[in-house]
Amino acid sequence: MRPTVIALGAAAIAAVLSVPYATAEDPATGWYGGIEVGGAKPGKLRILGHSNDVPTNCDGHFPPVVVNGQSLPLPLRHADCNPGTEEWTSQLAIGAGRLLALQWGYAWPTVRVEAEYLRRHHGRRGGNVTVEGDKQAEFVLGEERLDALGADEVFGNVYYGLRGAWGDFWPYVGAGIGLISAKLAYRSAYRRNPDAAVLRGLGRHPAAAGTLSLQDATLVDRLRAYQVVLGIDRPFADGVVLGIKARRVVVVDAFAANGSPSLLRGHAPTVAPGGRQVVNTITTDDLGYWGVSLSVKYFF
C-alpha cells in the first residue's frame, strides 16, 4: 500500500487505541448512522484522447497556399481529410485526496447492511503528452493536466463481523456495489512550432506555425464500481462506536466524456468557418483507489 495511505492508517489506529473504553452498555443491534473522514490514494491515470478534427492541411480557416506542389488547404471531401484520425496518450500521477463518507444501516449480532455515500477530491496534477513521428517536430508544447478529480459515490454494503473475538475490538469484513459520478477538471495545451519553414519541410500548412490549441473543460461520467472493506470497531459510550476502515474501490467502467476545445489552431473549434464543430473524447483507465478512514457510528 502507498506510503500516504499507510501513514493515514497509522494515525487512525493510534487515535482509536488512545480512546479510553467506557463501561456503558455496548451497542449490539439496530439502526445506526455513521461518518468517516480519511484519505484516498489512486494509482497513475492514463488518458486516451480522440478527436473528430481533421488534419492541419485540411483546416479551412487557413488561407490558400502551395506546399510541395500541393494546394492547401485540402477540400474536406479529400481522402486525406477523414475525421477521427487524431489520437494521443498521456499519463498523470494523481496525489492522495480527501475522503468523506456518510452511512445509514442496520446491524444484527454478526451481520449488518448499509447504504453509504462517499465524496473524494484530488488536486492538480500534470503530465506530458506522447506525440510520435514527425509530430515531435511539429509541436513544441504538448501538455495535459487535471486541475481537480472529484467523485460522488453511492454504495450498498454488507458486512460480517466478529464481535467479542478480540475483547473490546470488533473486526469485520465487507463488500459493496455502487455507482460513481466522476468529474474531471481537464486542461490541455498544444503549441505548434513557430518556424513556418519547419512546418513547410514537414509538408504542413505554414499558417499553422505557432498556433495554439487549448481545451478547458469539466468532464463528467457515471461509472459502476465495487469495493472490498476491512475494518475494526471499538465501542466507546452511549451507543457510540469508533473504528478504522481500509477499503479498495475498483471501478468497472472506463471513464469517457466529450468536450470541445476552446481554441483550435488559433481559431474557433470548427474545421472551417461555419463548418462542423470539433469534439474531443477523453477516456481514462482505472479510477479506482485505496482508502483509509477513521469512523464514528452511533446506534439509535
VENPE-V300550 format. One record per backbone hydrogen bond with DSSP energy under -1.0 kcal/mol. CO is the residue of the C=O (numbers start at 1). NH is the residue of the N-H. E is the energy in kcal/mol with one decimal. If there is no record, write none. Layout:
# VENPE-V300550
CO	NH	E
CO	NH	E
This chain:
# VENPE-V300550
2	6	-2.4
3	7	-2.5
4	8	-2.2
5	9	-2.6
6	10	-2.6
7	11	-2.1
8	12	-2.3
9	13	-2.6
10	14	-2.3
11	15	-2.0
12	16	-2.3
13	17	-2.7
14	18	-1.6
16	19	-1.0
30	107	-2.3
31	300	-2.4
32	105	-2.2
33	298	-3.1
34	103	-2.2
35	296	-2.3
36	101	-2.1
37	294	-2.8
38	99	-2.1
39	292	-2.0
40	97	-3.1
41	290	-2.1
45	92	-3.4
46	285	-1.3
47	90	-1.9
48	283	-2.8
49	88	-1.8
50	281	-3.8
53	84	-1.1
55	58	-2.2
56	59	-1.7
57	74	-2.9
59	62	-1.4
65	72	-3.6
67	70	-1.8
70	67	-2.6
72	65	-2.5
75	78	-2.4
78	81	-1.9
86	51	-2.2
88	49	-3.1
89	130	-3.0
90	47	-3.1
92	45	-3.3
97	40	-2.2
98	121	-1.6
99	38	-2.2
100	119	-2.9
101	36	-2.6
102	117	-2.8
103	34	-2.1
104	115	-2.8
105	32	-2.3
106	113	-2.2
107	30	-2.5
110	161	-3.3
111	108	-3.6
112	159	-2.7
113	106	-2.2
114	157	-3.0
115	104	-2.1
116	155	-2.7
117	102	-2.7
118	153	-2.9
119	100	-2.6
120	151	-2.0
121	98	-1.6
122	149	-2.2
125	146	-2.6
127	144	-1.8
132	135	-1.5
133	136	-1.6
134	138	-1.5
135	139	-2.3
138	193	-3.5
141	191	-1.8
142	129	-1.5
143	189	-2.6
144	127	-2.2
145	187	-2.5
146	125	-2.0
148	185	-2.8
149	122	-2.5
150	183	-3.1
151	120	-2.0
152	181	-3.1
153	118	-2.9
154	179	-2.0
155	116	-2.8
156	177	-1.6
157	114	-2.2
158	175	-2.0
159	112	-1.7
160	173	-2.2
162	165	-1.7
164	167	-1.1
166	169	-1.6
169	166	-1.1
170	233	-2.2
171	162	-2.4
172	231	-2.2
173	160	-2.9
174	229	-2.7
175	158	-2.4
176	227	-2.4
177	156	-2.6
178	225	-2.2
179	154	-2.5
180	223	-3.1
181	152	-2.2
182	221	-2.0
183	150	-2.6
184	186	-1.1
184	219	-3.1
185	147	-2.8
186	217	-2.5
187	145	-2.5
188	215	-2.0
189	143	-2.3
190	213	-2.8
191	140	-2.5
191	141	-1.5
195	199	-1.5
196	200	-2.4
197	201	-2.4
198	202	-1.3
199	204	-3.3
200	203	-1.6
205	208	-1.7
206	209	-1.8
208	211	-2.0
211	192	-2.3
212	266	-2.3
213	190	-2.4
214	262	-1.4
214	263	-1.9
215	188	-2.1
217	186	-2.5
219	184	-3.0
221	182	-2.5
223	180	-3.1
224	252	-2.2
225	178	-2.8
226	250	-3.0
227	176	-2.0
228	248	-2.3
229	174	-2.2
230	246	-3.1
231	172	-2.3
232	244	-2.1
233	170	-3.2
234	242	-2.6
236	22	-1.1
237	240	-1.7
239	299	-2.7
240	236	-3.2
241	297	-2.9
242	234	-3.1
243	295	-2.8
244	232	-2.1
245	293	-2.4
246	230	-2.6
247	291	-2.4
248	228	-1.9
249	289	-1.5
250	226	-2.3
255	284	-2.2
257	282	-2.9
259	280	-2.6
263	214	-2.2
264	267	-1.8
267	264	-3.0
268	270	-2.6
269	278	-2.7
271	60	-2.7
272	275	-3.3
276	271	-1.8
279	52	-1.7
280	259	-2.2
281	50	-2.0
282	257	-1.9
283	48	-3.5
289	249	-2.7
290	41	-3.0
291	247	-2.7
292	39	-2.4
293	245	-2.2
294	37	-1.8
295	243	-2.0
296	35	-2.1
297	241	-2.8
298	33	-2.0
